[in-house]
Amino acid sequence: MASAEEKNAGLDSSDLSLIKSIMTDSNSAHESVEKSCSMPGAQLSDKQTFKNREGHVVHGFPVLVDFRRLIQLAPSLAALACDGTNAMIPGISNRDLLHAVVGLYDVSLSDMTPDVLYSSVCDKWARTIVLVRDVQETVEDLTKRKATRRNLAKKVDDEDQAKEEGEEDKYEEEEASPSKFATVYSDTESEEEEEEDDEEDFSKGINSFIKKAAERRTQQKVTETVSQDMVGIENRIIGAITFEKKYIQKDRVIHLTLLSVRKRYRKFGIGKYLLQQILEPEVVGHYDAIVVHADNGAVDFFQKFGFSDDIVLNSRWSELAEQFTNCTLMAYLPAFSGHTLLSTLKIPGLEVFELEQQFNKWKEKTTEVYQQQVSIVMRMKHEIIELKSMNEKQNELIDTLILENERLKKEKLMIEKEYLDHRLTTARTVAYGSDKVNDNDEDDIDTSDLISGLQREVDLMDLAIKRERLQSLVDSDPITKSKFTTVDESQYMSFPTTRNKKQGEPYDHMKDAAFFYDVTEQFKKGMKLDPQIKGSYEVTTISKATLTDSYVEKYREQIKRMKEPTLIADLYFCGGLEHPERLNDIIKHGFKEQDFVFGEFGRGLYFSKYPSKAAQFSAHEKILLVEVGLGNIETVSKQDKTRKSPSSPEFDSIITPGRLHTSQGVGDMVYNEEYIVYNISQVMPLCLISYAGT
């Protein structure tokens, strides 16, 4: 039963059986011929005629030669040859034939030295097709040229003078020397006994050949009539081509290594004929490709015969490129029909069958490549989806943590406020009794009652100031708000004026004493909280800020315009190190843009909750305490020295990991955090603290 592919190709089982039987008989016959006649060469066809545009005609017959076997088997060829001779061309020594072919290549291909040419022509798998003229035709041609040569006798004699002494009878490479075969071929000429070498030297006899060729040329000049014994193989060869059979990546490749036509016989179509012989499977055998390293000037010649110089295509034969330089790698791919052993069988549909087989093989490889490409694309797509999903989850987690952090901060402020309220109530109860506290919380404390308990009043004022400051940070409900004293607008400042004090009086000593005590305790507590501070520090002096009413009013208006006007905090200024003289001016007239710090997180005013960290950016043993309207705070961790404001108008300030944590990478990030504001109206100086270590 024939398969589907056989049916599509027009073949049935009987056709395939016929093919197999014919191939078997053909192989058997071929083996018997090889056993009976094992000559390393043969004449390919009858005499060929070549003609140029001027009408000149030359004839020659092609001979296929395996020079390696021809030279190595020379002693036994007489017994093996069918015709009983031991010469490939009657009357011509096999070595002379080899020297003549190499000489033709040498005078034509000047870039290649004779030792390379001998190696290429006599390679294990190398074969050479030589076009040789008939002896009689050569004699007639030489006779015709004799008249012309007489006119140039002097010039020709100088060119044909042979070297007779001082050289060994085999080729030795000489630097910058003329071709040894220059005197053999006139259209472009040393001797001792051959020496034995470890490897066979195919150039043995080269000098003898050159000497004989020179003698023959001399005889041709001096005699009136040219006879056949004066004609050598160098006069009869008109062209040659050498190729090798190789396997590259399981492909059968014909490597065309050498091609040359004698100069006077060019433009006769001889090169075209020789190349066509290589393209014939009957001559070179079945092949998958023919590869040639063409001289740059011969690229157009090979392209006319279907050779391609496509770089991607020829990359399959890249291992052959190491042998040649200054050449273009080209390849010829045969058609599906006429290049196999089955081409002699006239079976309908055989070419279609072979074409379909090649197409199916291409289809399988293409499908496999496409599957690999799709697999890579799909895996990359899914990887991107996973990364995108992971990024979204991380963003959600960050947003959740930010909201939770804000909630905890508000809860902390509420707890602190309730705790301070409890302490304030307790202190008032101890100082004045419970009745006085419960009667009216909004009444101001009488200064006459405080004279008898000054020390207790200091503590009381400390708690009252903290309570009033915290009340502005939390949004209280009506129930909670009723528990606390209503704050007059004039008391929005950190130091509210007392009703029984005259407005023109610069200081309220009791209130100032409580303020100084609070500032001192906060400073000492902040120093102790930092684990990196080993010693202890004491406040020596405190210079209270004396700001103008216009500055204070401007500060109040800015606080009202903030997104979160209730969030206000006492912080330490992280600046003044470069210009310590500005500190005294700041507590008198407030901040100016010249006080801005150029830090890793932009140009602005930097502040810290901890005096130990702010002191590292301030003047020696001086630090500025300020009240800062933080408002809606943006959390920033990425450094940007060009930043001049929060990333969005929705934010009033930013909080960062701090310059110390970023640059040094040591310590708890909580103690290194820095708040940054970019508007001087959000900051009101409180006092300048002077301190000293103990």
C-alpha positions in Angstrom: 0.0 0.0 0.0 1.5 3.3 -1.1 1.7 6.1 1.5 0.0 9.5 1.1 3.4 11.2 0.3 4.1 8.6 -2.4 0.7 9.2 -3.9 1.1 13.0 -3.9 4.4 12.6 -5.6 2.9 10.4 -8.4 4.8 7.3 -7.2 3.4 3.9 -6.5 5.0 0.8 -4.9 6.1 -0.6 -8.2 8.0 2.6 -8.9 9.8 2.5 -5.6 10.7 -1.1 -6.0 12.2 -0.3 -9.5 14.2 2.5 -7.9 15.7 0.3 -5.3 16.6 -2.5 -7.8 18.2 -0.1 -10.2 20.2 1.6 -7.4 21.4 -1.9 -6.2 22.4 -2.9 -9.7 24.1 0.5 -10.2 26.1 0.2 -7.0 27.2 -3.3 -7.8 28.3 -2.3 -11.3 30.1 0.7 -9.9 32.0 -1.4 -7.4 33.0 -4.0 -10.1 34.3 -1.2 -12.3 36.4 0.2 -9.4 37.9 -3.1 -8.6 38.7 -3.9 -12.3 40.1 -0.4 -13.2 41.3 1.7 -10.2 42.9 4.6 -12.1 43.1 7.8 -10.0 41.6 9.9 -12.9 39.8 9.7 -16.2 38.9 11.7 -19.3 35.5 13.3 -18.8 34.4 13.8 -22.4 35.4 14.2 -26.0 37.4 17.1 -27.4 35.7 20.4 -26.6 35.9 23.5 -28.9 36.2 27.0 -27.5 35.9 30.2 -29.5 36.5 33.9 -28.7 34.8 37.0 -30.1 37.6 37.5 -32.7 36.9 34.0 -34.1 40.0 32.3 -32.8 39.4 28.7 -31.9 41.1 26.4 -29.4 40.4 22.7 -28.6 40.9 20.7 -25.5 39.8 17.6 -23.7 39.0 17.5 -20.0 40.8 15.1 -17.6 39.7 14.5 -14.0 42.8 13.7 -11.8 43.4 12.7 -8.2 47.0 13.9 -8.0 47.6 12.5 -4.5 46.8 8.9 -5.5 48.4 9.5 -8.9 51.7 10.3 -7.3 51.6 7.8 -4.4 50.5 4.9 -6.6 52.9 5.7 -9.5 55.0 2.5 -9.2 52.0 0.2 -9.4 49.8 2.0 -11.9 51.1 -0.1 -14.8 49.6 -3.2 -13.2 46.4 -1.5 -12.1 45.6 0.6 -15.2 43.3 -0.9 -17.8 45.2 0.5 -20.8 48.6 -0.8 -19.6 50.2 2.7 -19.2 51.3 4.4 -16.1 50.7 7.9 -17.3 47.5 9.8 -17.1 48.3 11.6 -20.4 50.3 9.5 -22.8 53.8 10.7 -23.2 53.6 13.0 -20.1 55.1 12.2 -16.7 52.5 12.4 -13.9 54.8 14.6 -11.9 55.3 16.9 -14.8 51.5 17.1 -15.1 51.3 18.1 -11.4 54.1 20.7 -11.7 52.4 22.1 -14.8 49.1 22.5 -13.1 50.7 24.1 -10.0 52.7 26.4 -12.3 49.5 27.6 -14.0 47.9 28.4 -10.6 51.1 30.1 -9.4 51.4 32.5 -12.3 47.7 33.3 -12.2 47.1 33.5 -8.4 50.0 35.6 -7.1 48.7 35.8 -3.5 49.3 32.1 -3.0 52.7 30.5 -2.7 53.7 27.3 -4.4 53.8 25.3 -1.1 50.1 26.2 -0.5 49.2 25.3 -4.1 50.9 21.9 -3.9 49.1 21.2 -0.6 45.7 22.2 -2.0 46.1 20.3 -5.3 47.3 17.1 -3.5 45.0 17.2 -0.6 43.4 13.8 0.4 39.9 14.6 -1.0 41.1 17.1 -3.7 40.3 16.5 -7.4 41.4 18.6 -10.4 39.9 18.9 -13.8 42.6 19.8 -16.4 41.9 21.0 -20.0 44.7 19.7 -22.3 45.2 20.4 -26.0 46.1 17.8 -28.6 49.8 17.5 -29.4 49.4 18.2 -33.1 47.2 21.2 -32.5 49.8 22.6 -30.1 52.6 22.1 -32.7 50.6 24.0 -35.3 49.8 26.8 -32.9 53.5 27.2 -31.9 54.5 27.3 -35.6 52.0 30.1 -36.2 53.4 32.1 -33.3 57.1 31.6 -34.4 57.0 34.6 -36.8 55.8 36.9 -34.0 58.4 35.6 -31.7 61.3 36.3 -34.1 60.4 40.0 -33.9 60.6 39.9 -30.2 63.6 37.5 -30.0 65.8 39.7 -27.9 63.2 40.4 -25.4 62.0 36.8 -25.2 65.6 35.5 -24.8 66.1 37.7 -21.8 62.8 36.5 -20.2 63.5 32.8 -21.0 67.0 32.5 -19.5 66.9 29.5 -17.1 68.6 29.2 -13.7 70.9 26.1 -13.8 72.8 26.0 -10.5 72.6 26.5 -6.8 69.1 25.2 -5.9 67.7 22.0 -4.4 65.4 20.0 -6.7 62.2 20.7 -4.6 60.3 23.8 -3.7 61.5 26.0 -0.8 59.6 29.0 0.2 61.6 32.2 -0.5 60.6 35.7 0.8 59.9 38.3 -1.9 61.1 36.1 -4.7 59.5 35.9 -8.2 57.4 32.9 -9.2 59.4 29.8 -9.9 57.1 29.1 -12.9 57.5 32.5 -14.5 59.7 31.0 -17.2 57.4 28.0 -17.9 54.4 30.0 -19.1 55.5 32.6 -21.6 52.2 34.6 -21.5 52.8 35.9 -18.2 61.8 30.0 -15.1 67.6 25.8 -10.2 68.8 21.7 -9.7 70.2 19.0 -7.3 69.1 15.6 -6.3 65.8 15.4 -4.3 66.2 14.9 -0.6 64.0 12.6 1.5 61.7 14.1 4.1 59.4 12.6 6.9 56.3 13.6 4.8 56.0 13.2 1.1 57.0 16.3 -0.7 54.8 16.6 -3.9 57.1 19.4 -5.2 60.0 17.1 -5.8 61.3 17.4 -9.3 60.1 21.0 -9.7 63.5 22.4 -10.7 64.1 19.6 -13.2 60.7 20.3 -14.7 61.5 24.0 -14.9 64.9 23.3 -16.5 63.4 21.0 -19.1 60.6 23.5 -19.9 63.2 26.2 -20.5 65.2 23.9 -22.8 62.1 23.1 -24.8 61.4 26.8 -25.2 64.9 27.4 -26.3 64.7 24.7 -28.9 61.4 26.1 -30.2 63.1 29.5 -30.8 66.2 28.3 -32.5 64.7 25.7 -34.8 62.8 26.5 -38.0 60.3 23.8 -37.5 58.6 22.8 -34.2 58.4 19.0 -33.7 56.3 17.0 -31.2 59.3 16.2 -29.0 59.7 20.0 -28.4 56.2 20.3 -27.0 55.8 19.9 -23.2 52.7 19.7 -21.0 53.2 23.3 -20.1 52.4 24.1 -23.8 49.2 21.9 -23.8 47.4 23.0 -20.6 44.9 25.8 -21.2 43.0 25.7 -17.9 42.4 23.9 -14.6 40.0 23.8 -11.6 40.5 22.1 -8.2 37.8 21.1 -5.7 37.5 19.1 -2.5 34.7 17.0 -1.1 33.8 17.7 2.6 31.1 17.2 5.1 30.0 20.3 7.1 27.1 19.9 9.5 26.0 16.7 7.8 25.9 18.5 4.4 27.9 17.2 1.5 29.8 20.2 0.3 32.0 20.7 -2.8 34.7 23.2 -1.8 36.0 25.0 -4.9 39.6 25.9 -4.0 41.4 26.9 -7.2 40.4 28.0 -10.7 42.7 29.4 -13.4 42.8 29.8 -17.2 46.0 30.5 -19.1 46.1 34.2 -19.9 46.2 33.9 -23.7 43.1 31.7 -23.7 40.9 33.8 -21.6 37.6 35.2 -23.1 37.2 31.8 -24.8 34.6 30.6 -22.3 37.0 28.1 -20.7 36.4 29.3 -17.2 32.6 29.0 -17.7 33.1 25.4 -19.0 35.2 24.3 -16.1 32.7 25.8 -13.6 29.9 24.0 -15.3 31.7 20.7 -14.9 31.8 21.3 -11.1 28.1 21.9 -11.1 27.4 18.6 -12.7 26.6 15.8 -10.2 27.8 13.2 -12.8 31.3 14.7 -12.5 31.6 15.6 -8.8 28.9 13.4 -7.3 25.8 14.2 -5.3 26.2 17.4 -3.2 24.1 19.8 -1.1 26.1 22.9 -1.8 29.2 24.2 -3.6 31.3 26.7 -1.7 33.9 29.0 -3.1 36.1 31.8 -1.7 36.1 34.2 -4.6 38.6 37.0 -5.1 36.8 40.3 -4.8 37.2 40.9 -8.6 35.6 37.5 -9.4 32.4 37.9 -7.4 30.4 39.0 -10.4 31.6 36.0 -12.4 30.4 33.5 -9.8 27.1 35.4 -9.4 26.3 34.8 -13.1 26.3 31.0 -12.3 23.9 31.3 -9.3 26.4 31.7 -6.5 25.2 33.8 -3.6 27.2 36.0 -1.3 24.4 36.2 1.4 26.2 36.5 4.7 23.5 34.7 6.7 23.3 31.8 4.3 27.1 31.4 4.0 27.5 31.5 7.8 26.8 27.7 7.6 30.3 27.3 6.0 32.1 29.7 8.3 34.6 27.0 9.3 36.1 27.2 5.8 36.7 30.9 6.1 39.9 30.5 8.2 41.8 29.2 5.2 41.4 32.2 3.0 41.8 36.0 3.4 40.7 39.0 1.3 38.0 36.8 -0.3 34.2 36.7 -0.5 32.5 33.5 0.7 29.9 32.4 -1.8 27.7 29.3 -2.1 25.7 27.6 -4.8 22.6 25.5 -3.9 21.4 23.0 -6.5 17.9 22.4 -7.7 15.8 19.5 -6.5 16.1 17.7 -9.8 19.1 16.5 -11.7 21.6 16.4 -8.8 21.0 12.9 -7.4 21.8 9.4 -8.6 18.1 8.9 -9.3 18.2 11.7 -11.9 19.0 9.2 -14.6 15.7 7.5 -13.9 12.8 8.9 -15.9 10.1 8.4 -13.3 7.2 10.9 -13.4 6.8 12.9 -10.2 10.2 12.0 -8.7 11.3 15.7 -8.6 8.0 16.6 -7.0 8.5 13.9 -4.4 12.0 15.2 -3.5 10.7 18.8 -3.4 7.9 17.7 -1.0 10.4 15.9 1.2 12.5 19.0 1.5 9.5 21.2 2.1 8.3 18.9 4.9 11.7 19.1 6.5 11.7 22.9 6.3 8.2 23.0 7.7 9.2 20.9 10.7 12.2 23.1 11.5 10.1 26.3 11.0 7.4 25.0 13.3 9.9 24.1 16.0 11.4 27.6 15.8 8.0 29.2 15.9 7.0 27.2 19.0 10.2 28.3 20.8 9.5 31.9 20.0 5.9 31.7 21.2 7.0 30.0 24.4 9.4 32.7 25.2 6.9 35.5 24.5 4.2 33.8 26.6 6.6 33.3 29.5 7.8 36.9 29.3 4.1 38.0 29.2 3.2 36.0 32.3 6.4 37.3 34.1 5.3 40.9 33.4 1.8 40.2 34.7 3.2 38.7 37.9 5.6 41.6 38.5 2.8 44.0 37.9 0.5 42.2 40.4 3.3 42.1 42.9 4.0 45.8 42.5 0.3 46.6 43.0 0.2 44.5 46.2 3.3 46.3 47.5 1.7 49.7 46.7 -1.4 48.7 48.6 0.6 47.5 51.6 2.6 50.8 51.6 -0.7 52.8 51.5 -2.1 50.7 54.3 1.0 51.2 56.5 0.9 55.0 55.9 -2.7 55.2 56.9 -2.0 53.0 60.0 0.9 55.2 60.9 -1.2 58.4 60.7 -3.9 56.8 62.8 -1.4 55.7 65.5 0.1 59.2 65.5 -3.3 60.7 66.2 -4.1 58.2 68.9 -0.8 58.9 70.5 -1.5 62.7 70.5 -5.0 62.0 72.0 -3.6 59.9 74.7 -0.9 62.5 75.6 -3.5 65.2 75.7 -5.8 63.1 78.0 -2.8 62.4 80.2 -1.8 66.0 80.4 -5.4 67.0 81.2 -5.4 64.5 84.0 -2.1 65.9 85.4 -3.4 69.5 85.1 -6.6 68.6 87.0 -4.7 66.8 89.7 -2.3 69.7 90.1 -5.1 72.2 90.4 -6.9 70.0 92.9 -3.7 69.9 95.1 -3.1 73.7 94.8 -6.6 75.1 95.2 -8.9 72.4 96.3 -11.5 70.4 94.3 -14.3 73.0 94.6 -12.3 75.7 93.0 -11.3 73.5 90.1 -14.9 72.3 89.4 -16.6 75.7 89.7 -15.3 77.2 86.5 -12.4 75.8 84.5 -12.4 78.8 82.2 -11.5 81.4 84.9 -7.9 82.7 84.9 -5.8 81.9 88.0 -5.4 84.9 90.3 -1.8 86.0 90.6 -2.2 86.8 94.3 -2.9 83.1 95.0 0.2 82.1 93.1 2.6 84.2 95.3 2.3 81.8 98.2 2.9 78.7 96.0 5.3 79.8 93.3 7.0 76.4 92.9 3.7 74.7 92.5 2.5 77.4 90.0 5.6 76.7 87.9 4.5 73.1 87.5 1.0 74.1 86.9 1.9 76.6 84.1 4.1 73.9 82.6 1.1 71.5 82.3 -1.2 74.3 81.1 1.1 75.3 78.3 1.5 71.7 77.1 -2.3 71.2 77.2 -3.1 74.3 75.2 -0.5 73.3 72.6 -1.8 69.8 72.2 -5.4 70.9 71.9 -4.6 72.5 68.6 -3.3 69.1 67.2 -6.4 67.0 67.7 -9.9 67.4 66.2 -12.0 67.2 69.3 -15.7 66.3 69.4 -18.1 68.5 71.4 -18.0 66.2 74.4 -14.3 66.2 74.5 -14.1 69.9 73.8 -16.2 70.8 76.8 -13.6 69.3 79.1 -11.0 71.8 78.2 -10.7 75.6 78.5 -11.7 77.6 75.5 -8.6 79.3 74.0 -8.9 82.9 73.0 -7.4 83.9 69.6 -4.7 85.9 71.4 -3.7 82.7 73.1 -2.9 80.9 69.8 0.8 81.8 70.4 2.9 79.6 72.5 2.9 82.2 75.2 -0.6 83.6 75.7 -0.9 87.0 77.5 -2.4 87.1 80.9 -5.5 89.3 81.4 -4.2 91.0 84.5 -0.9 91.9 82.9 -0.5 95.1 81.0 -0.1 94.6 77.3 2.9 96.9 77.1 4.9 94.9 79.7 7.6 92.9 77.8 7.8 89.9 80.2 5.6 87.9 82.5 8.2 86.5 84.9 6.0 83.7 86.2 5.0 82.5 82.8 8.6 82.9 81.5 9.9 80.8 84.5 7.5 78.0 83.6 8.5 78.3 79.9 12.2 78.2 80.7 11.7 75.2 83.0 9.7 73.4 80.2 12.4 74.1 77.6 15.1 72.9 79.9 13.4 69.7 80.8 12.5 68.9 77.1 16.1 69.6 76.1 17.6 67.3 78.8 15.0 64.6 78.1 15.7 64.7 74.3 19.4 64.3 74.9 18.9 61.3 77.1 16.6 59.6 74.6 19.3 59.4 71.9 21.2 56.2 72.6 24.3 57.6 70.8 24.7 60.4 73.4 26.9 59.1 76.1 27.4 62.2 78.4 24.9 64.6 79.9 24.2 68.2 79.0 22.8 71.2 80.9 21.1 74.3 79.6 23.2 77.4 80.6 21.0 80.3 79.2 17.8 80.7 77.2 17.2 83.8 75.0 13.5 84.2 74.4 12.4 85.3 71.0 11.0 88.9 70.7 9.2 88.9 67.3 7.2 91.8 65.8 3.5 91.6 65.8 3.4 91.6 62.0 5.6 88.5 61.9 3.4 86.7 64.4 0.2 87.7 62.5 1.7 86.5 59.2 2.5 83.1 60.9 -1.1 82.8 62.2 -2.6 83.5 58.8 -0.3 80.9 57.2 -1.3 78.3 59.8 -5.0 78.9 58.9 -4.3 78.3 55.2 -2.6 74.9 55.8 -4.4 71.7 54.8 -4.1 70.4 58.3 -3.9 73.6 60.5 -4.1 71.7 63.8 -0.8 69.8 63.4 1.8 72.1 65.1 5.0 71.0 66.9 8.0 72.3 68.8 11.1 71.3 66.9 14.8 72.1 66.9 16.3 73.9 63.9 18.9 71.8 62.0 20.9 74.8 60.7 23.1 77.7 61.6 26.4 75.8 61.4 27.6 77.8 58.4 26.2 81.2 59.6 26.0 81.1 63.5 25.7 84.9 63.5 22.2 84.5 62.1 20.8 82.8 65.2 20.5 86.0 67.3 18.9 87.8 64.4 16.4 85.0 63.8 15.0 85.3 67.4 14.4 89.0 66.8 13.2 89.2 63.3 12.3 85.6 62.3 13.5 83.4 59.4 14.5 84.6 56.0 15.2 82.7 52.8 19.0 83.1 53.4 18.5 80.6 56.3 17.4 77.9 53.9 19.5 74.7 54.0 20.7 73.1 50.8 20.4 69.4 51.8 19.9 66.0 50.3 16.1 66.4 50.2 16.0 69.9 48.7 16.3 73.5 49.6 14.3 74.3 52.8 14.3 74.6 56.6 15.2 71.3 58.3 14.0 70.4 61.8 14.3 67.5 64.2 12.4 66.4 67.4 15.7 65.6 69.0 18.2 68.2 70.1 21.1 65.8 69.8 20.6 65.5 66.0 19.9 69.2 65.4 23.0 70.1 67.4 25.1 68.5 64.7 23.9 71.0 62.1 23.9 74.1 64.5 26.4 76.4 65.9 28.7 75.2 68.7 26.7 74.7 72.0 23.8 76.7 70.6 20.5 75.4 69.3 17.2 77.1 68.2 13.8 75.9 69.4 10.9 76.9 67.0 7.2 76.3 66.6 6.5 74.7 63.2 3.2 74.4 61.4 3.6 70.9 59.8 0.1 70.6 58.5 -0.4 67.7 56.1 2.9 65.8 56.0 4.2 63.9 53.0 6.6 61.0 53.6 9.6 61.1 51.4 12.6 58.6 51.3 14.1 59.4 47.9 16.8 62.1 47.8 16.4 65.1 45.5 18.6 68.1 46.0 16.6 70.1 43.6 13.3 69.8 45.5 11.8 73.2 46.5 8.3 72.1 47.7 6.3 69.0 48.5 5.4 66.8 45.5 1.8 68.0 45.6 -0.1 71.1 46.8 -2.0 68.8 49.1 1.0 68.6 51.4 2.3 71.4 53.7 5.7 69.7 54.7 7.6 66.5 54.3 9.2 64.0 56.7 12.4 62.2 55.6 14.7 59.5 57.0 17.2 62.3 57.7 20.6 63.3 56.4 22.5 61.5 59.2 20.8 58.2 58.5 21.3 58.5 54.7 24.9 59.5 54.8 26.2 57.5 57.8 23.7 54.6 57.8 24.0 54.2 61.6 21.6 54.6 64.4 17.8 54.2 64.7 16.0 55.9 61.8 13.4 57.3 64.3 16.1 59.5 65.9 17.4 60.7 62.6 14.1 61.8 61.0 13.9 65.4 59.8 10.9 67.6 59.0 11.3 70.0 56.1 9.2 73.1 55.3 9.7 75.3 52.3 7.8 78.4 53.5 9.3 80.6 56.2 5.8 81.8 57.3 5.2 78.3 58.7 7.9 78.7 61.3 8.0 80.9 64.4 11.2 81.0 66.6 10.7 80.5 70.3 14.1 80.8 71.9 17.8 80.3 71.5 19.2 77.7 73.9 22.9 77.7 75.1 24.1 74.5 76.6 27.3 72.8 77.9 28.4 69.2 78.5 29.0 68.0 82.1 
